[in-house]
Every structure is written in C-alpha cells, then in structure tokens.
C-alpha cells in the first residue's frame, strides 16, 4: 500500500510540474515556446479552443498511434495524464501573471524548461502510465535502440517544424527546448526512479526494459 501511494504521489506531482513548466515557458514567449506548445498554439490560432484543450485532443491521437505500435491498451495513468495536463495548463495560464520585462521572461522561461524536464522524470518513474508524448518517446526507444535524449530531441524538432508551419510562435527558446529537454530528462528519469526506491522501496527495472510494458 505504501508503495502504491508513493507511486501515485510521484505521478501527480510530476504531471503538475509539467503543466506549471509549460505555462511558465508560455509566459516567457518572447523567446519562443516549446515545440509541442508551438503546435498547440498554432491549432488554437487557426481553430480556436484553449491551449489545454488542444493538448488533450492531440494527446488522444498520439495514444491511438501508440496503441497501434505496441498492441497494448494504455494504463490508467496515461488517461489521467491527458486530462490533468491539459486542464492544469489552462489553470496555470490563468493563474500566472503576464511578464513584460525581458529579464523576467528570460528567468521564467529558463526555470520553466527545467521544471518541465524534471516533471517528466518524476511522473514517468512510478510506471503507472507514461503520458502520450512520453509513451511515444519510450516506444521509439524500444524500436530504435536510441537513448532517451536522442529520441526526445528528434521528436521535439519534428513537432516544432509542424507548429511553425501552422503559424505557431517559434523562437530561440523553441530551439533550446528541442535540444536541451531530452538531455535533462535523460538524467531526471533514472534519478527519480532511485529516489522513489529510497522512499517507498518500490523497485523498477532498467528504463529501457520497463518501457516494454508502457502503452
């Protein structure tokens, strides 16, 4: 019971961190925003609906693609990730104040990138169901044999180009996120697994081995 509670604590904490980090980078949009958010904002600009709503809709499509690739139905955590992340992004976008100064936007953007990457490691570590984008990342790791940072970086670059084609705000920050987010997740995921083990005693297999049971 203790292990299960801590696993869900890590999951919810990680998803909340992800949403907060995304909203922070959006508030620092003078430098550009993350590749996925460029894509979501491009859709928002063309078709309406909130950024969080497009996050949810895009996530559902990605889950369907991942199901076809793995032939496995997603865990509960994957569906909760879809609902929570999109909803929390809209909430944090509303709560966080707009920042007009150059320095202020730079600071909140940099902090946001770190918060996103750490959040990914925290919520994936308990293995209750990776989020749609990270399920895709983990699937590609297994299929290609590439490292987390290579796969994540490749996905971010492709999505950034798609978002740019839709007219989403691309800037230096978009490139920074595309190149650095995977690098940080490469370390935050195994570190989060070690911390979870120390706190709850829950043992997880190696990252690549564990993804075989992910959606």
N, C-alpha and C positions, 0 to 999 in steps of 0.2 A: 504493500500500500504506500509506503514511504517513497519507494522508487517511482511509482506511478504519479504521485502528487508532484514530485520534483520535475519529472519529465514534462508535465503539463505547465508547470510554472516557467520552465525554460522556454517552452514553445510560445506561450502567451507573451512573455517578456520580450522574446526575440521579434515577434511579429509587431509588437507595439514600437520597438526600437526602429524597425524597418520603416514603419509608417511615419514616425517622427523624423527620421533622417531624410526621407523623401520630401516631406513638407519643408524641411529646413533648406534643402537644395533648391526647391521651388522658390522659396523666399529670397534666395541668392541668385535668382535667374539672370542677373546682369552678366553672369559668367557662363550662361547656358545651363541646362539641366541634364539629368541622367537620361541615357538612351531610351529606356522604356517610357519615361515620362515625356520625352520629346514625342514619342509615338502616340501616347495617350492624349497629350495636349493637341497634337495635330488632328486627331479624331474629334476631340472636343471642339476645336475651331471650325471644323467642317460640318459636323453633325449635331453639335450641342451635347447635352448631358454633362455631368460633372466629371472631373478627372478621376475621382474614385470609382464612379460608375463604369467608365471605360476600362479601368484597371480590372474590375470584376469581370466584365464581358470578355476582355482579351484573355484573362486567366482561364475562363471556361473553355475557350477554343484551344488553348495550349494544353489543357488537361486532356481533351479529347484526342489530340495528336499524340500525346504521351501514352495514353491508354492503348492506342493502335501499335505503338512501338514496343510496349512492354507486355501487352496482353494481360495486364493486371489492373484491377479496379483500385482507384486511389484510396488511401487511408482517410480516416475522419479528419485528421489534421490538415490535409490538403484542402478539403472543402471549407474548413473553418478559416484557413489562411486566406482563401479567396474572399470570403465575406468580411473578415476582420480587417484585412489590409486595405481594401478599397474604402471601407467605411471609416477607418481611422485616418486615412489620408485626407478625406474631406473634413473630418473633425479638426485635425491639426492645421489644415489650411485655413480654417475659420478662426482657430484659437491664436495661432502665431501672428504677431503683428507684421505689417509690411515694413521692410527696411529700405531706406532710400540712399544711405551713405555707401560709398564704395568700400570702405574698410569693413563696415557692418555686414554687407553682403558677402564679402570675401571670407570673413570669420565664420558666419553661419553656414556658408557653403562647404567649407573645409570640414567643419565639425559634422555636418550632415553626411558627408561621404563616409567618414569613419563610423558614424552611428549606423548607417545602412549596412556596411560590411560586417561589423561586429554583430548586428542583429541577425544577419543571415546565418552566421556560425552558431549563434545561440539557439535559434528556433529549429535549425536542421539537426543539431546534435542529439536531441532526445529520441529521434526516429519515430515520431508519431505521425509523420506525413509531411514531406517537404512541400513547399509552395510550388505552384505550377511552373514558374520560370526556373526554379532550382531543381525541380523534378526533371525538367528537360535538360538542365545542365548535368545532372547526375546520370541521366540516361546516355547522353553523349559521351560522358567519361567512360562508361562501360563499353559502349560501342566502338569508340576510337582508341581507347587506352591512353588518352591525353590526360594531363594534370588538370586540376580544378582551375588554376589560373589561366591556362591556355583556352579551355573550353569557355569559361566565363567571359574572357576578353573577346573571343570570337563572336559570341552571341551579342554582346553589347555593341560591337562595331556594326554588325548587320542591322540590328534594330535601330541604331542611331541613323543609319542611312535611310531606312524606311520612314522614320519620323521626319527627317529632313525633307524627304520627297513630299510629305503631307503638309509641309509648311511649319512644322514644329520648331521651337527656338533652340537652335544648335549654336554652341559657343565653345570657348576653350574648356569650360567646365565639363561639357559633354565628353570631350576627348579625355580629360583627366579621369572621369568616372569610368569610361570604357576601358582605359588602360590600367587603372590602379585598383578598381573594386575587386577584380578577381585575385589580384596579388594579396590583398588584405584577407579575403575570405579563405585563401589557401592556408593561412595561419590561424584565423579565428575559429574555423570549424574544428580542427583537431584539438585546439586549446579548450574550446567549450566542452568537448567530449571528456577531456581529462578532468575539468572542473566538476562536471556533472557526476563523474565516477567518484570523485573525492567526497562530494556532498551526500550522494544517495547510495553509492555502492553499485550503481547500475553500469554493467559492463557492455560496451558496444564493440563490434568487430571493426576492423580497419575501414576507413571511409569508403574505399572502392568496393570492398566486399559488402558493406552494409547497403549500398545503393541497389543491389540486386533485388531487394525487397521493397524498394521505393517504387511509387507509381511512375 
